[in-house]
Amino acid sequence: MTTRRATIKILLLDIETSPISGYFWSLWNVNINTNNIIDSSKVLCWAAKWLGDKKLMFDSTYASSESDMIKRIHSLLDEADAVVHWNGQKFDIPVLNKEFLLHGLPPPAPFKQIDLLRTSRRQFKFPSHKLDYVAKSLGLGQKVKHRGFELWVDCMANNSSAWKEMEKYNKQDVVLLEKVYHRMLP
């Protein structure tokens, strides 16, 4: 009798979000009241891939409706047995869970979280635990350089060239995640 081993589906994931926008009186030592919030932070885009697959997936509020984009990432998380991310336990997953709640979606099926930032901090004494620094230190490449905050502003204004830059940036983070995951795995 031959026994079949179940294949574990591991999703690598990174999201990019908009900043919170609001009104405030000062730039120094500011405490902003919730009444001053104009718009909460939202997921602008996500990039993902299944561990071992070549295909990188990407969706954004530029390419899809916000609702469809959120439903697509929900569907992928629902399929995943484990999700690899960088600071995802504190950021990506709680942000996505908020979006699922706001869009009337149930929580995705349970999955294990493999937060490589936590692994880096717990197991290794790098001078910095930023993904870019760790990946470069390991000789695995680096994040896509970009023009900073203006990139996010231009994406929110639906600038097509900014969205091309953002897609490249977001996808490269997932490529680095996979490389760092394989290097840290042992």
Contact map, one row per residue, 1 for C-alpha under 8 A:
111000000000000000000000000000000000000000000000000000000000000000000000000000000000000000000000000000000000000000000000000000000000000000000000000000000000000000000000000000000000000000
111100000000000000000000000000000000000000000000000000000000000000000000000000000000000000000000000000000000000000000000000000000000000000000000000000000000000000000000000000000000000000
111110000000000000000000000000000000000000000000000000000000000000000000000000000000000000000000000000000000000000000000000000000000000000000000000000000000000000000000000000000000000000
011111000000000000000000000000000000000000000000000000000000000000000000000000000000000000000000000000000000000000000000000000000000000000000000000000000000000000000000000000000000000000
001111100000000000000000000000000000000000000000000000000000000000000000000000000000000000000000000000000000000000000000000000000000000000000000000000000000000000000000000000000000000000
000111110000000000000000000000000000000000000000000000000000000000000000000000000000000000000000000000000000000000000000000000000000000000000000000000000000000000000000000000000000000000
000011111000000000000000000000000000000000000000000000000000000000000000000000000000000000000000000000000000000000000000000000000000000000000000000000000000000000000000000000000000000000
000001111100000000000000000000000000000000000000000000000000000000000000000000001100000000000000000000000000000000000000000000000000000000000000000000000000000000000000000000000000000000
000000111110000000000000000000000000000000000000011000000000000000000000000000111100000000000000000000000000000000000000000000000000000000000000000000000000000000000000000000000000000000
000000011111000000000000000000000000000000000000011000000000000000000000000000011111000000000000000000000000000000000000000000000000000000000000000000000000000000000000000000000000000000
000000001111100000000000000000000000000000000001111000000000000000000000000110011111000000000000000000000000000000000000000000000000000000000000000000000000000000000000000000000000000000
000000000111110000000000000000000000000000000001111000000000000000000000000000000011100000000000000000000000000000000000000000000000000000000000000000000000000000000000000001001100000000
000000000011111000000000000000000000000000000111100000000000000000000000000000000011100000000000000000000000000000000000000000000000000000000000000000000000000000000000000001000000000000
000000000001111100000000000000000000000000000111000000000000000000000000000000000000110100010000000000000000000000000000000000000000000000000000000000000000000000000000010011000000000000
000000000000111110000000000000000000000000111110000000000000000000000000000000000000000000010000000000000000000000000000000000000000000000000000000000000000000000000000010000000000000000
000000000000011111000000000000000000000000111100000000000000000000000000000000000000000000000000000000000000000000000000000000000000000000000000000000000000000000000000010000000000000000
000000000000001111100000000000000000000011111000000000000000000000000000000000000000000000000000000000000000000000000000000000000000000000000000000000000000000000000000000000000000000000
000000000000000111110000000000000000000011110000000000000000000000000000000000000000000000000000000000000000000000000000000000000000000000000000000000010001000000000000000000000000000000
000000000000000011111000000000000000000111000000000000000000000000000000000000000000000000000000000000000000000000000000000000000000000000000000000000000000000000000000000000000000000000
000000000000000001111100000000000000111110000000000000000000000000000000000000000000000000000000000000000000000000000000000000000000000000000000000000000000000000000000000000000000000000
000000000000000000111110000000000000111110000000000000000000000000000000000000000000000000000000000000000000000000000000000000000000000000000000000000000000000000000000000000000000000000
000000000000000000011111000000000001111000000000000000000000000000000000000000000000000000000000000000000000000000000000000000000000000000000000000000000000000000000000000000000000000000
000000000000000000001111100000000001110000000000000000000000000000000000000000000000000000000000000000000000000000000000000000000000000000000000000000000000000000000000000000000000000000
000000000000000000000111111001010001000000000000000000000000000000000000000000000000000000000000000000000000000000000000000000000000000000000000000000000000000000000000000000000000000000
000000000000000000000011111000000000000000000000000000000000000000000000000000000000000000000000000000000000000000000000000000000000000000000000000000000000000000000000000000000000000000
000000000000000000000001111111000000000000000000000000000000000000000000000000000000000000000000000000000000000000000000000000000000000000000000000000000000000000000000000000000000000000
000000000000000000000001111111000000000000000000000000000000000000000000000000000000000000000000000000000000000000000000000000000000000000000000000000000000000000000000000000000000000000
000000000000000000000000011111000000000000000000000000000000000000000000000000000000000000000000000000000000000000000000000000000000000000000000000000000000000000000000000000000000000000
000000000000000000000000011111100000000000000000000000000000000000000000000000000000000000000000000000000000000000000000000000000000000000000000000000000000000000000000000000000000000000
000000000000000000000001011111110000000000000000000000000000000000000000000000000000000000000000000000000000000000000000000000000000000000000000000000000000000000000000000000000000000000
000000000000000000000000000011111000000000000000000000000000000000000000000000000000000000000000000000000000000000000000000000000000000000000000000000000000000000000000000000000000000000
000000000000000000000001000001111101100000000000000000000000000000000000000000000000000000000000000000000000000000000000000000000000000000000000000000000000000000000000000000000000000000
000000000000000000000000000000111111100000000000000000000000000000000000000000000000000000000000000000000000000000000000000000000000000000000000000000000000000000000000000000000000000000
000000000000000000000000000000011111100000000000000000000000000000000000000000000000000000000000000000000000000000000000000000000000000000000000000000000000000000000000000000000000000000
000000000000000000000000000000001111100000000000000000000000000000000000000000000000000000000000000000000000000000000000000000000000000000000000000000000000000000000000000000000000000000
000000000000000000000111000000011111110000000000000000000000000000000000000000000000000000000000000000000000000000000000000000000000000000000000000000000000000000000000000000000000000000
000000000000000000011110000000011111111100000000000000000000000000000000000000000000000000000000000000000000000000000000000000000000000000000000000000000000000000000000000000000000000000
000000000000000000011110000000000001111100000000000000000000000000000000000000000000000000000000000000000000000000000000000000000000000000000000000000000000000000000000000000000000000000
000000000000000000011100000000000000111110000000000000000000000000000000000000000000000000000000000000000000000000000000000000000000000000000000000000000000000000000000000000000000000000
000000000000000000111000000000000000111111000000000000000000000000000000000000000000000000000000000000000000000000000000000000000000000000000000000000000000000000000000000000000000000000
000000000000000011111000000000000000001111100000000000000000000000000000000000000000000000000000000000000000000000000000000000000000000000000000000000000000000000000000000000000000000000
000000000000000011100000000000000000000111110000000000000000000000000000000000000000000000000000001000000000000000000000000000000000000000000000000000000000000000000000000000000000000000
000000000000001111000000000000000000000011111100000000000000000000000000000000000000000000000011001000000000000000000000000000000000000000000000000000000000000000000000000000000000000000
000000000000001111000000000000000000000001111100000000000001100000000000000000000000000000000000000000000000000000000000000000000000000000000000000000000001000000000000000000000000000000
000000000000001110000000000000000000000000111110000000000111100000001000000000000000000000000000000000000000000000000000000000000000000000000000000000000000000000000000010000000000000000
000000000000111100000000000000000000000000111111000000000111000000000000100000000000000000000000000000000000000000000000000000000000000000000000000000000000000000000000010000000000000000
000000000000111000000000000000000000000000001111100000011110000000000000000000000000000000000000000000000000000000000000000000000000000000000000000000000000000000000010011001000000000000
000000000011110000000000000000000000000000000111110000011100000000000000000000000000000000000000000000000000000000000000000000000000000000000000000000000000000000000000001001000000000000
000000000011100000000000000000000000000000000011111011111000000000000000000000000000000000000000000000000000000000000000000000000000000000000000000000000000000000000000000001000000000000
000000001111000000000000000000000000000000000001111110100000000000000000000000000000000000000000000000000000000000000000000000000000000000000000000000000000000000000000000000000000000000
000000001111000000000000000000000000000000000000111110000000000000000000000000000000000000000000000000000000000000000000000000000000000000000000000000000000000000000000000000000100000000
000000000000000000000000000000000000000000000000011111000000000000000000000000000000000000000000000000000000000000000000000000000000000000000000000000000000000000000000000000000000000000
000000000000000000000000000000000000000000000000111111110000000000000000000000000000000000000000000000000000000000000000000000000000000000000000000000000000000000000000000000000000000000
000000000000000000000000000000000000000000000000100111110000000000000000000000000000000000000000000000000000000000000000000000000000000000000000000000000000000000000000000000000000000000
000000000000000000000000000000000000000000000000110011111000000000000000000000000000000000000000000000000000000000000000000000000000000000000000000000000000000000000000000000000000000000
000000000000000000000000000000000000000000000011100011111100000000000000000000000000000000000000000000000000000000000000000000000000000000000000000000000000000000000000001000000000000000
000000000000000000000000000000000000000000000011100000111110000000000000000000000000000000000000000000000000000000000000000000000000000000000000000000000000000000000000001000000000000000
000000000000000000000000000000000000000000001111000000011111000000000000000000000000000000000000000000000000000000000000000000000000000000000000000000000000000000000010001000000000000000
000000000000000000000000000000000000000000001110000000001111101100001000000000000000000000000000000000000000000000000000000000000000000000000000000000000000000000000000000000000000000000
000000000000000000000000000000000000000000011100000000000111111111001000000000000000000000000000000000000000000000000000000000000000000000000000000000000000000000000000000000000000000000
000000000000000000000000000000000000000000011000000000000011111111001000000000000000000000000000000000000000000000000000000000000000000000000000000000000000000000000000000000000000000000
000000000000000000000000000000000000000000000000000000000001111110000000000000000000000000000000000000000000000000000000000000000000000000000000000000000010010000100000000000000000000000
000000000000000000000000000000000000000000000000000000000011111110000000000000000000000000000000000000000000000000000000000000000000000000000000000000000000000000000000000000000000000000
000000000000000000000000000000000000000000000000000000000011111111011000000000000000000000000000000000000000000000000000000000000000000000000000000000000000000000000000000000000000000000
000000000000000000000000000000000000000000000000000000000001111111111000000000000000000000000000000000000000000000000000000000000000000000000000000000000000000000000000000000000000000000
000000000000000000000000000000000000000000000000000000000001100111111100000000000000000000000000000000000000000000000000000000000000000000000000000000000000000000000000000000000000000000
000000000000000000000000000000000000000000000000000000000000000011111110000000000000000000000000000000100000000000000000000000000000000000000000000000000000000000000000000000000000000000
000000000000000000000000000000000000000000000000000000000000000111111111000000000000000000000000000000000000000000000000000000000000000000000000000000000000000000000000000000000000000000
000000000000000000000000000000000000000000001000000000000011100111111111100000000000000000000000000000000000000000000000000000000000000000000000000000000000000000000000000000000000000000
000000000000000000000000000000000000000000000000000000000000000001111111110000000000000000000001001100100000000000000000000000000000000000000000000000000000000000000000000000000000000000
000000000000000000000000000000000000000000000000000000000000000000111111111000000000000000000000000100001000000000000000000000000000000000000000000000000000000000000000000000000000000000
000000000000000000000000000000000000000000000000000000000000000000011111111100000000000000000000000000000000000000000000000000000000000000000000000000000000000000000000000000000000000000
000000000000000000000000000000000000000000000100000000000000000000001111111110000000000000000000000000000000000000000000000000000000000000000000000000000000000000000000000000000000000000
000000000000000000000000000000000000000000000000000000000000000000000111111111000000000000000000000100000001000000000000000000000000000000000000000000000000000000000000000000000000000000
000000000000000000000000000000000000000000000000000000000000000000000011111111100000000000000000000000000001000000000000000000000000000000000000000000000000000000000000000000000000000000
000000000010000000000000000000000000000000000000000000000000000000000001111111110000000000000000000000000000000000000000000000000000000000000000000000000000000000000000000000000000000000
000000000010000000000000000000000000000000000000000000000000000000000000111111110010000000000000000000000001101000000000000000000000000000000000000000000000000000000000000000000000000000
000000000000000000000000000000000000000000000000000000000000000000000000011111110000000000000000000000000001110000000000000000000000000000000000000000000000000000000000000000000000000000
000000001000000000000000000000000000000000000000000000000000000000000000001111111000000000000000000000000000100000000000000000000000000000000000000000000000000000000000000000000000000000
000000001110000000000000000000000000000000000000000000000000000000000000000111111110000000000000000000000000001000000000000000000000000000000000000000000000000000000000000000000000000000
000000011110000000000000000000000000000000000000000000000000000000000000000000111110000000000000000000000000011100000000000000000000000000000000000000000000000000000000000000000000000000
000000011110000000000000000000000000000000000000000000000000000000000000000000011111000000000000000000000000001111000000000000000000000000000000000000000000000000000000000000000000000000
000000000111100000000000000000000000000000000000000000000000000000000000000010011111100000000000000000000000001111000000000000000000000000000000000000000000000000000000000000000000000000
000000000111100000000000000000000000000000000000000000000000000000000000000000000111110100000000000000000000000011110000000000000000000000000000000000000000000000000000000000001000100000
000000000001110000000000000000000000000000000000000000000000000000000000000000000011111100010000000000000000000011111000000000000000000000000000000000000000000000000000000000001000000000
000000000000010000000000000000000000000000000000000000000000000000000000000000000001111100000000000000000000000000111100000000000010000000000000000000000000000000000000000000001000000000
000000000000000000000000000000000000000000000000000000000000000000000000000000000000111111110000000000000000000000111100000000000000000000000000000000000000000000000000000000000000000000
000000000000010000000000000000000000000000000000000000000000000000000000000000000001111111111100000000000000000000100000000000000000000000000000000000000000000000000000000000000000000000
000000000000000000000000000000000000000000000000000000000000000000000000000000000000001111111100000000000000000010100000000000000000000000000000000000000000000000000000000000000000000000
000000000000000000000000000000000000000000000000000000000000000000000000000000000000001111111100000000000000000000000000000000000000000000000000000000000000000000000000000000000000000000
000000000000000000000000000000000000000000000000000000000000000000000000000000000000001111111110000000000000000000000000000000000000000000000000000000000000000000000000000000000000000000
000000000000011000000000000000000000000000000000000000000000000000000000000000000000101111111111000000000000000000000000000000000000000000000000000000000000000000000000000000000000000000
000000000000000000000000000000000000000000000000000000000000000000000000000000000000000111111111100000000000000000000000000000000000000000000000000000000000000000000000000000000000000000
000000000000000000000000000000000000000000000000000000000000000000000000000000000000000111111111110000000000000000000000000000000000000000000000000000000000000000000000000000000000000000
000000000000000000000000000000000000000000100000000000000000000000000000000000000000000000111111111000000000000000000000000000000000000000000000000000000000000000000000000000000000000000
000000000000000000000000000000000000000000100000000000000000000000000100000000000000000000011111111100000000000000000000000000000000000000000000000000000000000000000000000000000000000000
000000000000000000000000000000000000000000000000000000000000000000000000000000000000000000001111111110000010000000000000000000000000000000000000000000000000000000000000000000000000000000
000000000000000000000000000000000000000000000000000000000000000000000000000000000000000000000111111111000000000000000000000000000000000000000000000000000000000000000000000000000000000000
000000000000000000000000000000000000000001100000000000000000000000000100000000000000000000000011111111100000000000000000000000000000000000000000000000000000000000000000000000000000000000
000000000000000000000000000000000000000000000000000000000000000000000110010000000000000000000001111111111110000000000000000000000000000000000000000000000000000000000000000000000000000000
000000000000000000000000000000000000000000000000000000000000000000000000000000000000000000000000111111111110000000000000000000000000000000000000000000000000000000000000000000000000000000
000000000000000000000000000000000000000000000000000000000000000000000000000000000000000000000000011111111000000000000000000000000000000000000000000000000000000000000000000000000000000000
000000000000000000000000000000000000000000000000000000000000000000100100000000000000000000000000001111111000000000000000000000000000000000000000000000000000000000000000000000000000000000
000000000000000000000000000000000000000000000000000000000000000000000000000000000000000000000000000111111100000000000000000000000000000000000000000000000000000000000000000000000000000000
000000000000000000000000000000000000000000000000000000000000000000000010000000000000000000000000000111111110000000000000000000000000000000000000000000000000000000000000000000000000000000
000000000000000000000000000000000000000000000000000000000000000000000000000000000000000000000000000110011111000000000000000000000000000000000000000000000000000000000000000000000000000000
000000000000000000000000000000000000000000000000000000000000000000000000000000000000000000000000100110001111100000000000000000000000000000000000000000000000000000000000000000000000000000
000000000000000000000000000000000000000000000000000000000000000000000000011011000000000000000000000000000111110000000000000000000000000000000000000000000000000000000000000000000000000000
000000000000000000000000000000000000000000000000000000000000000000000000000011100000000000000000000000000011111000000000000000000000000000000000000000000000000000000000000000000000000000
000000000000000000000000000000000000000000000000000000000000000000000000000001001000000000000000000000000001111100000000000000000000000000000000000000000000000000000000000000000000000000
000000000000000000000000000000000000000000000000000000000000000000000000000010011110000000000000000000000000111110000000000000000000000000000000000000000000000000000000000000000000000000
000000000000000000000000000000000000000000000000000000000000000000000000000000001110000000000000000000000000011111000000000000000000000000000000000000000000000000000000000000000000000000
000000000000000000000000000000000000000000000000000000000000000000000000000000000111100010000000000000000000001111100000000000000000000000000000000000000000000000000000000000000000000000
000000000000000000000000000000000000000000000000000000000000000000000000000000000111100000000000000000000000000111110000000000000000000000000000000000000000000000000000000000000000000000
000000000000000000000000000000000000000000000000000000000000000000000000000000000001111110000000000000000000000011111110000000000000000000000000000000000000000000000000000000000000000000
000000000000000000000000000000000000000000000000000000000000000000000000000000000001111000000000000000000000000001111111000000000000000000000000000000000000000000000000000000001000100000
000000000000000000000000000000000000000000000000000000000000000000000000000000000000111000000000000000000000000000111111100000001110000000000000000000000000000000000000000000000000000000
000000000000000000000000000000000000000000000000000000000000000000000000000000000000011000000000000000000000000000111111110000000000000000000000000000000000000000000000000000000000000000
000000000000000000000000000000000000000000000000000000000000000000000000000000000000000000000000000000000000000000111111111100000000000000000000000000000000000000000000000000000000000000
000000000000000000000000000000000000000000000000000000000000000000000000000000000000000000000000000000000000000000011111111111001000000000000000000000000000000000000000000000000000000000
000000000000000000000000000000000000000000000000000000000000000000000000000000000000000000000000000000000000000000001111111111001000000000000000000000000000000000000000000000000000000000
000000000000000000000000000000000000000000000000000000000000000000000000000000000000000000000000000000000000000000000111111100000000000000000000000000000000000000000000000000000000000000
000000000000000000000000000000000000000000000000000000000000000000000000000000000000000000000000000000000000000000000011111110000000000000000000000000000000000000000000000000000000000000
000000000000000000000000000000000000000000000000000000000000000000000000000000000000000000000000000000000000000000000011111111000000000000000000000000000000000000000000000000000000000000
000000000000000000000000000000000000000000000000000000000000000000000000000000000000000000000000000000000000000000000001101111100000000000000000000000000000000000000000000000000000000000
000000000000000000000000000000000000000000000000000000000000000000000000000000000000000000000000000000000000000000000001100111111000010000000000000000000000000000000000000000000000000000
000000000000000000000000000000000000000000000000000000000000000000000000000000000000000000000000000000000000000000000000000011111000000000000000000000000000000000000000000000000000000000
000000000000000000000000000000000000000000000000000000000000000000000000000000000000000000000000000000000000000000000000000001111100110000000000000000000000000000000000000000000000000000
000000000000000000000000000000000000000000000000000000000000000000000000000000000000000000000000000000000000000000001001100001111110110000000000000000000000000000000000000000000000000000
000000000000000000000000000000000000000000000000000000000000000000000000000000000000000000000000000000000000000000001000000000011111110000000000000000000000000000000000000000000000000000
000000000000000000000000000000000000000000000000000000000000000000000000000000000000010000000000000000000000000000001000000000001111111000000010000000000000000000000000000000011000000000
000000000000000000000000000000000000000000000000000000000000000000000000000000000000000000000000000000000000000000000000000000000111111100000110000000000000000000000000000000000000000000
000000000000000000000000000000000000000000000000000000000000000000000000000000000000000000000000000000000000000000000000000000011111111110000100000000000000000000000000000000000000000000
000000000000000000000000000000000000000000000000000000000000000000000000000000000000000000000000000000000000000000000000000001011111111111000000000000000000000000000000000000000001000000
000000000000000000000000000000000000000000000000000000000000000000000000000000000000000000000000000000000000000000000000000000000011111111111100000000000000000000000000000000010011000000
000000000000000000000000000000000000000000000000000000000000000000000000000000000000000000000000000000000000000000000000000000000001111111111100000000000000000000000000000000000000000000
000000000000000000000000000000000000000000000000000000000000000000000000000000000000000000000000000000000000000000000000000000000000111111110000000000000000000000000000000000000000000000
000000000000000000000000000000000000000000000000000000000000000000000000000000000000000000000000000000000000000000000000000000000000011111110000000000000000000000000000000000000001000000
000000000000000000000000000000000000000000000000000000000000000000000000000000000000000000000000000000000000000000000000000000000000001111111000000000000000000000000000000000000000000000
000000000000000000000000000000000000000000000000000000000000000000000000000000000000000000000000000000000000000000000000000000000000001111111100000000000000000000000000000000010011000000
000000000000000000000000000000000000000000000000000000000000000000000000000000000000000000000000000000000000000000000000000000000000001100111110000000000000000000000000000000010000000000
000000000000000000000000000000000000000000000000000000000000000000000000000000000000000000000000000000000000000000000000000000000001101100011111000000000000000000000000000000010000000000
000000000000000000000000000000000000000000000000000000000000000000000000000000000000000000000000000000000000000000000000000000000011000000001111100000000000000000000000100110010000000000
000000000000000000000000000000000000000000000000000000000000000000000000000000000000000000000000000000000000000000000000000000000000000000000111110000000000000000000001100110000000000000
000000000000000000000000000000000000000000000000000000000000000000000000000000000000000000000000000000000000000000000000000000000000000000000011111000000000000000000000100000000000000000
000000000000000000000000000000000000000000000000000000000000000000000000000000000000000000000000000000000000000000000000000000000000000000000001111100100000000000001000100000000000000000
000000000000000000000000000000000000000000000000000000000000000000000000000000000000000000000000000000000000000000000000000000000000000000000000111111100000000000000000000000000000000000
000000000000000000000000000000000000000000000000000000000000000000000000000000000000000000000000000000000000000000000000000000000000000000000000011111110000000000000000000000000000000000
000000000000000000000000000000000000000000000000000000000000000000000000000000000000000000000000000000000000000000000000000000000000000000000000001111111000000000000000000000000000000000
000000000000000000000000000000000000000000000000000000000000000000000000000000000000000000000000000000000000000000000000000000000000000000000000001111111100000000000000000000000000000000
000000000000000000000000000000000000000000000000000000000000000000000000000000000000000000000000000000000000000000000000000000000000000000000000011111111110000001001100000000000000000000
000000000000000001000000000000000000000000000000000000000000000000000000000000000000000000000000000000000000000000000000000000000000000000000000000111111111000001000000000000000000000000
000000000000000000000000000000000000000000000000000000000000000000000000000000000000000000000000000000000000000000000000000000000000000000000000000011111111100000000000000000000000000000
000000000000000000000000000000000000000000000000000000000000000000000000000000000000000000000000000000000000000000000000000000000000000000000000000001111111111001100000000000000000000000
000000000000000000000000000000000000000000000000000000000000010000000000000000000000000000000000000000000000000000000000000000000000000000000000000000111111111101100100000000000000000000
000000000000000001000000000000000000000000010000000000000000000000000000000000000000000000000000000000000000000000000000000000000000000000000000000000011111111000000000000000000000000000
000000000000000000000000000000000000000000000000000000000000000000000000000000000000000000000000000000000000000000000000000000000000000000000000000000001111111000000000000000000000000000
000000000000000000000000000000000000000000000000000000000000010000000000000000000000000000000000000000000000000000000000000000000000000000000000000000000111111101100000000000000000000000
000000000000000000000000000000000000000000000000000000000000000000000000000000000000000000000000000000000000000000000000000000000000000000000000000000000111111111100000000000000000000000
000000000000000000000000000000000000000000000000000000000000000000000000000000000000000000000000000000000000000000000000000000000000000000000000000000000010011111110000000000000000000000
000000000000000000000000000000000000000000000000000000000000000000000000000000000000000000000000000000000000000000000000000000000000000000000000000000000000001111111000000000000000000000
000000000000000000000000000000000000000000000000000000000000000000000000000000000000000000000000000000000000000000000000000000000000000000000000000000110110011111111100000000000000000000
000000000000000000000000000000000000000000000000000000000000010000000000000000000000000000000000000000000000000000000000000000000000000000000000000000000110011111111110000000000000000000
000000000000000000000000000000000000000000000000000000000000000000000000000000000000000000000000000000000000000000000000000000000000000000000000000000000000000111111111000000000000000000
000000000000000000000000000000000000000000000000000000000000000000000000000000000000000000000000000000000000000000000000000000000000000000000000010000100000000011111111100000000000000000
000000000000000000000000000000000000000000000000000000000000000000000000000000000000000000000000000000000000000000000000000000000000000000000000000000100010000001111111110000000000000000
000000000000000000000000000000000000000000000010000000000100000000000000000000000000000000000000000000000000000000000000000000000000000000000000000000000000000000111111111000000000000000
000000000000000000000000000000000000000000000000000000000000000000000000000000000000000000000000000000000000000000000000000000000000000000000001000000000000000000011111111100000000000000
000000000000000000000000000000000000000000000000000000000000000000000000000000000000000000000000000000000000000000000000000000000000000000000011110000000000000000001111111110000000000000
000000000000011100000000000000000000000000001110000000000000000000000000000000000000000000000000000000000000000000000000000000000000000000000000000000000000000000000111111111000000000000
000000000000000000000000000000000000000000000011000000011100000000000000000000000000000000000000000000000000000000000000000000000000000000000000000000000000000000000011111111100000000000
000000000000000000000000000000000000000000000000000000000000000000000000000000000000000000000000000000000000000000000000000000000000000000000011000000000000000000000001111111110000000000
000000000000010000000000000000000000000000000000000000000000000000000000000000000000000000000000000000000000000000000000000000000000000000000011000000000000000000000000111111111000000000
000000000001110000000000000000000000000000000011100000000000000000000000000000000000000000000000000000000000000000000000000000000000000000000000000000000000000000000000011111111100000000
000000000000000000000000000000000000000000000000000000000000000000000000000000000000000000000000000000000000000000000000000000000000000000000000000000000000000000000000001111111110000000
000000000000000000000000000000000000000000000000000000000000000000000000000000000000000000000000000000000000000000000000000000000010001000011110000000000000000000000000000111111111000000
000000000001000000000000000000000000000000000000000000000000000000000000000000000001110000000000000000000000000000010000000000000010000000000000000000000000000000000000000011111111100000
000000000001000000000000000000000000000000000000001000000000000000000000000000000000000000000000000000000000000000000000000000000000000000000000000000000000000000000000000001111111110000
000000000000000000000000000000000000000000000000000000000000000000000000000000000000000000000000000000000000000000000000000000000000001000010000000000000000000000000000000000111111111000
000000000000000000000000000000000000000000000000000000000000000000000000000000000000000000000000000000000000000000000000000000000000011001010000000000000000000000000000000000011111111100
000000000000000000000000000000000000000000000000000000000000000000000000000000000001000000000000000000000000000000010000000000000000000000000000000000000000000000000000000000001111111110
000000000000000000000000000000000000000000000000000000000000000000000000000000000000000000000000000000000000000000000000000000000000000000000000000000000000000000000000000000000111111111
000000000000000000000000000000000000000000000000000000000000000000000000000000000000000000000000000000000000000000000000000000000000000000000000000000000000000000000000000000000011111111
000000000000000000000000000000000000000000000000000000000000000000000000000000000000000000000000000000000000000000000000000000000000000000000000000000000000000000000000000000000001111111
000000000000000000000000000000000000000000000000000000000000000000000000000000000000000000000000000000000000000000000000000000000000000000000000000000000000000000000000000000000000111111
000000000000000000000000000000000000000000000000000000000000000000000000000000000000000000000000000000000000000000000000000000000000000000000000000000000000000000000000000000000000011111
